[in-house]
C-alpha cells in the first residue's frame, strides 16, 4: 500500500522545489508586481489609505526620468557603484591573497575581518560620520597631529570629498564579503599547479597571471555582479553619513527613491525609481550569465 502511493521521481523533485518557489513568489514576486502596478498609478498618502489610486499611465515615468534630480542622481549612482565595486574587489583580492599564506593567528584575523560586514549599516555609518567629522573627527585629528593637513580635510562638507568619503565607507563595509568569496575561490585552485610553475622557474607575478587569475576569474565575475546588485540599492550608508548632501552631491537613485516615497509621499514616482534599480540589477545579472556562457564555450 505504501509503495503504491509513493510519488514518482518527477513529482518528488517538484515537491522539493515547491516550498522555495512559494517563498520566492510570496516575498519577491508579489512585491515586485505590486511595485510595477504602483508605478502606473497616482499613489499619494491619501490614496495609500483609501486604496483608490487613479491610473496615471506613463506620467510618473515621464516626470521622474525627465527631472533634474534624476539626471543629477544617475551619474552619482554610476560613480558610487563603480568606485565601491572596484574598490571592494581590489582590496578583497589583495586580502584574499594575503590570507592564503599560513601564519600565526591567521584564522583569528580572518574572523575579525568579517566584523564590518556583520555590523548593522546604521552603526557603521554613524561611526564613520563621527570619524570623518571635519572639526572633531578622529581622522582629521590624526592628520593634524602628523602635520599632513593644517586645516583638515572637508570629508563631509565638500561635494567631491563627500562622494569619495561615502565610497570609502561602502568599500569598508563590502570588503569582507568580497574577501570571503575570493578566498574560497583561491582555496579551490590545486596547489600542484603552483608547484609545477615554480619548478619551471615562474615567479609570483607569472604564477598569478597564468594560474591564479584565469582560475579565479569566474569568482571575480560573481563578486563584481553581486557588488553591482548590492551597491546600486545602498541606502543606509548614504543617508547616515551624508544624508545625500552636501547640495545633493551624494544623492543616488536609491536615496532619491526614498525621498520621493517616504518624505514627499509620492509612492508612484518612488516606485518608478525602484523599477529602474531592479532593471539595472537584472541587466547586471544578464551580462554575467552571458559572459559565463561565452567562457564555457571557449
N, C-alpha and C positions, 0 to 999 in steps of 0.2 A: 504493500500500500504506500509506503514511504517513497520507494523508487518510482512509482507511477506518477506522483505529483512533484517530483524533483524537477526544477526548471532546467531547461537546456543551456548550453554554453552561451548562446547569443543572449538569451533572456537574463542570464546571470550577470553578464557584462553590463547590460542596461540597468539592472538593479543596483550595481555598484556605482554607476555614473549618476543615477537619479538624484541622490542627496546633494552632490556637488552642483549638478545642473539646477536644481531647485534653489539652492543658496545663491548662485550667480544671477538667476532670473529675478529673485526677490530683492536682493540687496544691491545689484548692479544694473540689471536690465530695466526694472521698473523705474528707478530714479532717473536713468538715462532717458527713457521715453518721456517721462513727466517733464524733464528739463527741456527737451526738444519742443514739446507741446507748449510749455510756458513761454518759450522764446517767440512764439507766434501770437501771443495774447498780450493785452494791455493789463498787466498784473501789477497792481499797486497794493498799498497797505489795506485799503478798503476792500478791494476785490479779493484779497488774500483771505479775509474772514468770511465774506459772503460766498466765495467760490464762483461768482458770476463774473468772469473776466471776459470782456469782449474780444473778438478776433481782430488782431492788428495786422495780419499778413506779414509783409516784409518791412513794415515801417520800423520795427525795432532794429532790424539788421541795418537798414539804411542810416538810422540815427546813430547807432553805435559805431559802425565801421567807417563812417564819414566824419566823425567827431575829431577835434584836435586832441582830445585826451587819448583816443585810441592810437592816432598816428604818433603821439609822443611816447606812449607806453610800449608800443611794438618794438622799436629799436632798443629800448631799455631792457625789455624781456629777452631779446636776442643776445645782447651783450652779457646780461646777468646769467643766462643759461649757458652760453658758450664758455664764459670765464669760469663758472662754477664746475661744469662737467670736465673741461680740460684740466683744470687745477686739481680736482679730485682724482682723475685718472693718473695724472703725472705723479702727484705726491703718493697716491696709493701704490703705484707701481714701484716707486723708489723704496717705500717702506716694506713692500712685499719682498723685494729682492734682499733688503737688509735682514728681515726676519727669517729668510730661508736659511741663513747661517745658524749654526748651533753655538750658543754662548750662554753663560750663566744668567738665570732669571729671564731668559728669552720668552718663556711661556707666560710669566707674570706681566711682562711689558706688553705682550700681545693682548692679554686680557684687559689691561688698563687702557689700551688704545681704543677699545670699544666704548669707553665711557662717554665720549661726546655724542655718539650715536644713540646711546641709551637714555641720555638726559632728555627731559621734555624741552621742546624747542623754545618755549617761553622762558624757561630758566636759562638756557644757553644765550638767547638773545638779550635778556636782561643783564646777564653777567658781562657780555661783550659791550653792551651800551655803556655800562659803568666803566669798563676798562678803557674804552675809546673816547670818553668824555674829554673835549678839548681843554677844559680848565682843570679838572680834578682827577682825570683818568690816570690809571697807573702806567699806561703806555707812554703818554706824553711826559709823565713824571720821570720815567726812566730815560727817555730821550733827552730831557733837560739835564738830568744828572750826569749823563755821559757826554754832555755838550754837543750832541748831534743836532739839536734844534733849540734855538733860544726861545722862540715864541710857541713852540709846539705845532703839531700838525692838525689842521681842522678836519678831523676824520669824519665828523657827522654834520658839519655845517657848510662845507664847501661842496658844490654839486658833483664835481668829478671825484673828489676824495670819498664822498658818501657812497657812491656806487661801488668803488673799489673796496671800501670797508665792508659793505654788505656781501660782496662776492667772497671776500676772505673769510667772513664768518660762516657763510654757507659751505665753503670748501672745508673749513674745520669740522663742520657738522657731518659732511658726507665722506670724508676721507676714511674713517673706519670701515664703512660698508664696502668701498672700493678695494681697500686693502684686504679685507677678508675674502672677497671673491678672487682677487688676483693671487693671493697667497695659496688659495685652494687650487687654482689653475697651475701654479708653479709646482705644487706637490704632485700633480699628475704627470709631470714630464719625467720620463725614465732617466735615472741617474747615469746609466751606462752610455747614453749619448754624450754627456759631458766628459766622461772618462775617455771615450774614443776620440773626441775632439782634442782633449789635452794630449793624448798620445800623438796626434797628428800635428801638434805644435800650435794649436789655436789658443789665443789669449782670451781674456774675459770679454772684450768687446766683440771679437769674432764669434765666440760662443753665444753671446746674447743675440747677435744679428742673425746667425744662421740656425740656431736651435731654439733659444728661448722665445724670441719674438714670433717666428712663424707658428709655433705650437701654442703660444699664449694668445694669439690674435683673436680667436673666437671668444675667449673670455673677455678680452678688452672690448670687443664689439658689444657684448652683453652689458658691460659696465657703462659704456657710452650711451647705449639706448635706454637703459634703466635710469641713468643720470638725467637724460633729457626728460623722460616721463615724470620723474620725481621733481626735478628742478623747475620745470615750466609752471608748475602749480604751487610753488612755495609761497606761503602767505605769512606764516608766523614770524619768520626771521625778519622780513622786511618791515612788517608792522611794528614789531617790538623795538628794533634797532633804530630805524629812521622814520617810521610812520609814512613812508612814501616820499618824504621830503629830502632835502630842502627844495622847495619850489617844484615838486614833482619829479626831481632828478632820479629817484629810485622807485617810482611808481611803475609797476609791471601790470600785465594783463590780469593776473590773479588779484592783486590789490585793487585794481580798477573794478573788477567784478564784485569784490567785497564792498567797495564804496557804493556802487550802484544798488546792490541788493539790500545791504543791511544798514546803510546810512541815509541813502536817498529813497529807499524802499521802492525802487524801480526794478521789481523782480524779473519782469520780462526782458528788460535790457541786460540785467545781470546774467540771465540765462543764456543770452547770445554770446557773451564772452566765455561762459562756461563751455558752450559748444565749440567755440574756437579752440580752447585749450584741449578739449577732448580730441578734436580733429588733428591738432599738432602731435599729440601723443600717439594717435593711431597712425599718422604718417611716419613717425619715427619707427614704430614697430614694423610697418610695411617695408621701409628701407632696410631694416635689419634682416628681415626674413628673405628679402630679395638678394642681399649680399651673401647670406648664408647659402642660398641655393646656388649662386654662382661659384662660391668657393668649393662646394661639394661637387659641382660639375667639372671643375678643374681637377 
